[in-house]
Amino acid sequence: SSPSSSTSSSDGTARDGRAMAIDDRARKAIEASDTDELVRIVDGYAESREWDTLVELRRRCDEAVTRGKQLWGVSEYVRYRLALDAPAQWAGPVVCEGPSRFTLGPLPEVAASTKTWAELEPYLAPTPERTMVADERVCRGEDLSSIEVDIPVLELPLCLQEWEPAYRLATYWPDRVECLPPPRPSPRLETLDEDAAKVVDDPESVDALLGIVEHWVNSSNGRAQAACVEGDVRGAVAALGVSRAGIEQVSPTEALAWLAWAAADGGAHARRRGAAAGRFAAWWAAHALVGLEWPVDPDQLGEEIGRLRWYLWTDGSPDTGWILQVAVESPAEGLAWALSAVDAE
């Protein structure tokens, strides 16, 4: 079937009245609960752009689940391929069905990675997912400040601010998602004085920093630690138990790009959270460090983070592919923070 000639309804018929059908191969695979074969069939339908047939295949899989067949993963994969590859009239409705459990990333980001807001908006129901699609398109540079949001989710402006980075964006494929980290510096290592700074109790900012990578720790192999000290950046890094480190000052924009990438990325094994979630986590950590109330005034946040000194650092350990080592100084308060997070296969 052609996207220009029909769209599908929930009862398995095309909206122009034509009956849809799946082939014998698909029917046999469903009855045999052959998930590997069904994934190959889904791929074939997607490659030939048979979107109505994909919708019918999913309906059959969902019906088979009620008979005890373990095919919910195939149904989720159909949602993923529709969100990723199908035109907006198929992608929008599956995105707004609600959260997906088994896809490579959140479906609002999946759909927003291949379709614009103007394409998707007519097919998005007033759900939290509609709002998240808008937030994802903002991360991709669209200015949506003029639209109305039915259900606020992240409480972020629907346009990028001048002080924000160009966020690292994911590329989705049928079987994988790719999002490379920003360039990592390699400053010369120096010896740190582990007694140079006093650790202070600052749970709000420390928790906000650890929240950047909580999914690396909780859903993958990651480990993370953060500290706040009275002192400078070297004292903060030393407070993590690091005896030698290379430390390089960077712009607030560069540091935020790192925070947002880590918060969005799934690490070695966790599910990707999405660019919009990464942007939110970076804003949340920044607002905690400067002590503003949430929701923040964007201009004020930009000014305040510009008064901090931001650093990337390394302890010389091998790059596992998922590593975040960031530090911040507040000269006005005499405080500094450091975060270290690593995940690996």
Secondary structure in CASP SS format (residue, H / E / C, confidence):
PFRMAT SS
TARGET T0000
AUTHOR 0000-0000-0000
METHOD secondary structure of the structure
MODEL  1
S C 1.00
S C 1.00
P C 1.00
S C 1.00
S C 1.00
S C 1.00
T C 1.00
S E 1.00
S C 1.00
S C 1.00
D C 1.00
G C 1.00
T E 1.00
A E 1.00
R C 1.00
D C 1.00
G C 1.00
R C 1.00
A E 1.00
M C 1.00
A C 1.00
I C 1.00
D C 1.00
D H 1.00
R H 1.00
A H 1.00
R H 1.00
K H 1.00
A H 1.00
I H 1.00
E H 1.00
A C 1.00
S C 1.00
D C 1.00
T H 1.00
D H 1.00
E H 1.00
L H 1.00
V H 1.00
R H 1.00
I H 1.00
V H 1.00
D H 1.00
G H 1.00
Y H 1.00
A H 1.00
E H 1.00
S C 1.00
R C 1.00
E C 1.00
W H 1.00
D H 1.00
T H 1.00
L H 1.00
V H 1.00
E H 1.00
L H 1.00
R H 1.00
R H 1.00
R H 1.00
C H 1.00
D H 1.00
E H 1.00
A H 1.00
V H 1.00
T C 1.00
R C 1.00
G C 1.00
K C 1.00
Q C 1.00
L C 1.00
W H 1.00
G H 1.00
V H 1.00
S H 1.00
E H 1.00
Y H 1.00
V H 1.00
R H 1.00
Y H 1.00
R H 1.00
L H 1.00
A H 1.00
L H 1.00
D H 1.00
A C 1.00
P C 1.00
A H 1.00
Q H 1.00
W H 1.00
A H 1.00
G H 1.00
P H 1.00
V H 1.00
V H 1.00
C C 1.00
E C 1.00
G C 1.00
P C 1.00
S C 1.00
R C 1.00
F C 1.00
T C 1.00
L C 1.00
G C 1.00
P C 1.00
L H 1.00
P H 1.00
E H 1.00
V H 1.00
A H 1.00
A H 1.00
S C 1.00
T C 1.00
K C 1.00
T C 1.00
W H 1.00
A H 1.00
E H 1.00
L H 1.00
E H 1.00
P H 1.00
Y H 1.00
L C 1.00
A C 1.00
P C 1.00
T C 1.00
P H 1.00
E H 1.00
R H 1.00
T H 1.00
M H 1.00
V H 1.00
A H 1.00
D H 1.00
E H 1.00
R H 1.00
V H 1.00
C H 1.00
R C 1.00
G C 1.00
E C 1.00
D C 1.00
L C 1.00
S C 1.00
S C 1.00
I C 1.00
E C 1.00
V C 1.00
D C 1.00
I C 1.00
P C 1.00
V C 1.00
L C 1.00
E C 1.00
L C 1.00
P C 1.00
L C 1.00
C C 1.00
L C 1.00
Q C 1.00
E C 1.00
W C 1.00
E C 1.00
P C 1.00
A C 1.00
Y C 1.00
R C 1.00
L C 1.00
A C 1.00
T E 1.00
Y E 1.00
W C 1.00
P C 1.00
D C 1.00
R C 1.00
V E 1.00
E E 1.00
C C 1.00
L C 1.00
P C 1.00
P C 1.00
P C 1.00
R C 1.00
P C 1.00
S C 1.00
P C 1.00
R C 1.00
L C 1.00
E E 1.00
T E 1.00
L C 1.00
D C 1.00
E C 1.00
D C 1.00
A C 1.00
A C 1.00
K E 1.00
V E 1.00
V C 1.00
D C 1.00
D C 1.00
P H 1.00
E H 1.00
S H 1.00
V H 1.00
D H 1.00
A H 1.00
L H 1.00
L H 1.00
G H 1.00
I C 1.00
V C 1.00
E H 1.00
H H 1.00
W H 1.00
V H 1.00
N H 1.00
S H 1.00
S C 1.00
N C 1.00
G C 1.00
R E 1.00
A E 1.00
Q E 1.00
A E 1.00
A E 1.00
C E 1.00
V E 1.00
E E 1.00
G C 1.00
D C 1.00
V H 1.00
R H 1.00
G H 1.00
A H 1.00
V H 1.00
A H 1.00
A C 1.00
L C 1.00
G C 1.00
V C 1.00
S C 1.00
R E 1.00
A E 1.00
G E 1.00
I E 1.00
E E 1.00
Q E 1.00
V E 1.00
S C 1.00
P H 1.00
T H 1.00
E H 1.00
A H 1.00
L H 1.00
A H 1.00
W H 1.00
L H 1.00
A H 1.00
W H 1.00
A H 1.00
A H 1.00
A H 1.00
D C 1.00
G C 1.00
G C 1.00
A C 1.00
H C 1.00
A C 1.00
R C 1.00
R C 1.00
R C 1.00
G C 1.00
A H 1.00
A H 1.00
A H 1.00
G H 1.00
R H 1.00
F H 1.00
A H 1.00
A H 1.00
W H 1.00
W H 1.00
A H 1.00
A H 1.00
H H 1.00
A H 1.00
L H 1.00
V H 1.00
G C 1.00
L C 1.00
E C 1.00
W C 1.00
P C 1.00
V C 1.00
D C 1.00
P H 1.00
D H 1.00
Q H 1.00
L H 1.00
G H 1.00
E H 1.00
E H 1.00
I H 1.00
G H 1.00
R C 1.00
L C 1.00
R E 1.00
W E 1.00
Y E 1.00
L E 1.00
W E 1.00
T E 1.00
D C 1.00
G C 1.00
S C 1.00
P C 1.00
D C 1.00
T C 1.00
G C 1.00
W E 1.00
I E 1.00
L E 1.00
Q E 1.00
V E 1.00
A E 1.00
V E 1.00
E E 1.00
S E 1.00
P C 1.00
A C 1.00
E C 1.00
G C 1.00
L E 1.00
A E 1.00
W E 1.00
A E 1.00
L E 1.00
S E 1.00
A E 1.00
V E 1.00
D E 1.00
A C 1.00
E C 1.00
END
